[in-house]
């Protein structure tokens, strides 16, 4: 019995030393800029930016392969934070993404069968419910990523546009291409 304990202790020590050496020898440094960008992104992993998740999008921004204006769930606040971090000027949301109105999911409760597929698909845990029970959406948590729509077998989830109010109103960017130049001509 003592021989077995000593053998296991010796093997554990040997493997611990081997793992410690491998951790030091094969240590890979991450990209610190990509790490900082990833911390600013909302981590919804929704794919609306054209990348499979937030980390690949952060890597693309850090490598200069993509612009900072493609994160729909993050919106303008994320664009401004990324611009501050990277020392760039804030730009409006990408046209492909920006055309979509901000919305939240709504589950039509009478049609919900309680299959939990929408709960599993939601990256931000904004759907509340249990198996064979009615589900509902926590509106304050929903990012409008629409990932819950496809797995629903009875199509009881609809996207409802968020009404614009004082809490979510954003000052529009000036349209410099179509401004009225008549005042400047008269001033001459």
For each residue, the residues with C-beta under 8 A, 3 or more apart:
1: 4 5
2: 5 6
3: 6 7
4: 1 7 8
5: 1 2 8 9
6: 2 3 9 10
7: 3 4 10 11
8: 4 5 11 12
9: 5 6 12 13
10: 6 7 13 14
11: 7 8 14 15
12: 8 9 15 16
13: 9 10 16 17
14: 10 11 17 18
15: 11 12 18 19
16: 12 13 19 20
17: 13 14 20 21
18: 14 15 21 22
19: 15 16 22 23
20: 16 17 23 24
21: 17 18 24 25
22: 18 19 25 26
23: 19 20 26 27
24: 20 21 27
25: 21 22
26: 22 23
27: 23 24
28:
29:
30: 34 35
31: 34 35 59 62
32: 35 36
33: 36 37 62 86
34: 30 31 37 38 55 58 59 61 62
35: 30 31 32 38 39 58
36: 32 33 39 40 85
37: 33 34 40 41 58 61 62 82 85 86
38: 34 35 41 54 55 58
39: 35 36
40: 36 37 74 78 81 82 85
41: 37 38 54 57 58 71 74 78
42: 54 71 73 74 78 124 143
43: 54 123
44: 54 73 123 124 143 145
45: 52 53 54 123
46: 72 73 123 143 145 146 147
47: 50 51 52 53 145 147
48: 70 71 72 73 97 145
49: 57 66 70 71 72 97
50: 47 57 66 70
51: 47 54 56 57 60 66
52: 45 47 56
53: 45 47 56 57
54: 38 41 42 43 44 45 51 57 58
55: 34 38 58 59
56: 51 52 53 59 60
57: 41 49 50 51 53 54 60 61 66 70 71
58: 34 35 37 38 41 54 55 61 62
59: 31 34 55 56 62 63
60: 51 56 57 63 65 66
61: 34 37 57 58 64 65 66 67 68 82 86
62: 31 33 34 37 58 59
63: 59 60
64: 61
65: 60 61
66: 49 50 51 57 60 61 70
67: 61 70 91 94
68: 61 71 79 82 83 86 88 91
69: 79 91 92 93 94 97 98
70: 48 49 50 57 66 67 93 94 97
71: 41 42 48 49 57 68 74 75 78 79 97
72: 46 48 49 75 93 97 100 143 144 145
73: 42 44 46 48 143 144 145
74: 40 41 42 71 77 78 79
75: 71 72 78 79 93 102
76: 79 80 90 93 170
77: 74 80 81
78: 40 41 42 71 74 75 81 82
79: 68 69 71 74 75 76 82 83 90 91 93
80: 76 77 83 84 90
81: 40 77 78 84 85
82: 37 40 61 68 78 79 85 86 88
83: 68 79 80 86 87 88 89 90 91
84: 80 81 87
85: 36 37 40 81 82
86: 33 37 61 68 82 83
87: 83 84
88: 68 82 83 91
89: 83
90: 76 79 80 83
91: 67 68 69 79 83 88
92: 69 98 173
93: 69 70 72 75 76 79 97 98
94: 67 69 70 97 98
95: 98 99
96: 99
97: 48 49 69 70 71 72 93 94 100
98: 69 92 93 94 95
99: 95 96
100: 72 97 103
101: 161 162
102: 75 144 161 162 168
103: 100 144 159 160 161 162
104: 137 139 142 144 159 160 162
105: 118 126 127 137 142 144 146 148 149 157 158 159 160
106: 137 157 158 159 160
107: 112 118 127 134 135 136 137 156 157
108: 111 112 156 157 158
109: 112 134 135 136 156
110:
111: 108 154 155 156
112: 107 108 109 129 134 135 154 156
113: 132 153 154 156
114: 129 130 131 132 133 134 135
115: 118 131 152 153 154
116: 119 120 129 130 131 135
117: 120 121 151 152 153
118: 105 107 115 121 122 127 135 148 151 152 157
119: 116 122 125 127 128 129 135
120: 116 117 151
121: 117 118 147 148 150 151
122: 118 119 125 126 127 147 148
123: 43 44 45 46 143 145 147
124: 42 44 141 142 143 145
125: 119 122 141
126: 105 122 137 138 139 141 142 143
127: 105 107 118 119 122 135 136 137 138 148
128: 119 135 136 137 138
129: 112 114 116 119 133 134 135 136
130: 114 116 133
131: 114 115 116
132: 113 114
133: 114 129 130
134: 107 109 112 114 129
135: 107 109 112 114 116 118 119 127 128 129
136: 107 109 127 128 129
137: 104 105 106 107 126 127 128 142
138: 126 127 128 141 142
139: 104 126 142
140:
141: 124 125 126 138
142: 104 105 124 126 137 138 139
143: 42 44 46 72 73 123 124 126
144: 72 73 102 103 104 105 159 162
145: 44 46 47 48 72 73 123 124
146: 46 105 149 150 159
147: 46 47 121 122 123 150
148: 105 118 121 122 127 151 152 157
149: 105 146 152 155 157 159
150: 121 146 147
151: 117 118 120 121 148
152: 115 117 118 148 149 155 156 157
153: 113 115 117
154: 111 112 113 115
155: 111 149 152
156: 107 108 109 111 112 113 152
157: 105 106 107 108 118 148 149 152
158: 105 106 108
159: 103 104 105 106 144 146 149
160: 103 104 105 106
161: 101 102 103
162: 101 102 103 104 144 168
163:
164: 168 169
165: 168 169
166: 169
167:
168: 102 162 164 165
169: 164 165 166
170: 76
171:
172:
173: 92
174: 179
175: 178 179
176: 179
177:
178: 175
179: 174 175 176
180: 183
181: 184 185
182: 185 186
183: 180 186 187
184: 181 187 188
185: 181 182 188
186: 182 183
187: 183 184
188: 184 185
